[in-house]
């Protein structure tokens, strides 16, 4: 449960980043925490601590958030690379 509460504050920190590099770093941390949460959910199901049907919506939401954050990271890194190459030409 504790790892599941970490992505939201990490995402909030990314939104308040001091630079694009800082944004990318903090967003990557949020993604790592989401992935950790996904593993914990799967472990809870495998160990039969809670029924799979009860955790299925949570796992689905976690997977969706991972995809969204991962795509945001790809976009942010692409924009950063493009911005860096423009700066070098100037």
Secondary structure, DSSP 4 states (H G I P E B T S, - for coil): -HHHHHHHHHHHHHHT-SSHHHHHHHHHHHHHHHHHHHHHHHHHHHTTSS-HHHHHHHHHHHHHHHHHHHHHHHHHHHHHHHHHHHHHH-
